[in-house]
Amino acid sequence: MPSGITINADRYSETLKKLRRAIQNRRRGMLSKGVSILNDNAHPYVARTTVDLLQQFGWDIITHPPYSPDLVPNDYHLFPKLKENLTGMRFNNDDEVKDEVLRFLNDMEASWYDISIQKLLQRLQKCTDRNGDYVEK
């Protein structure tokens, strides 16, 4: 999204529709196997229109427990590696920063992203009881 744009339920729903189309076009079998999506509890993600759309898609909504930064892959997997990559670099403007971040993301192997998801799954399992409900740690 361009800088300064607010994400509301309608914008988020449009993004989800684009994601679904991309999955249909690039990963044909994935939709029939089932898609799980992890959102935090911000308004656009829990708004009735968003929840209804995800139910219409048949996607599993994984509820994000409050105060659980250990379940945010960006916090424990992406940002430390990105910070390491950017250490010592100097940029003249925002576009140079964006270009470097995009280069970094594009250069990472697919397995690196897979590791992030596997770690997320492990963290989710540690936070749930036998009924699948979140437990405070």
Secondary structure, DSSP 8 states (H G I E B T S, - for coil): --TT----HHHHHHHHHHHHHHHHHH-TTHHHH--EEEE-S-HHHHSHHHHHHHHHHT-EEEE--TT-GGG-HIIIIIHHHHHHHHTT---SSHHHHHHHHHHHHHHS-HHHHHHHHHHHHHHHHHTB-TTS-B---
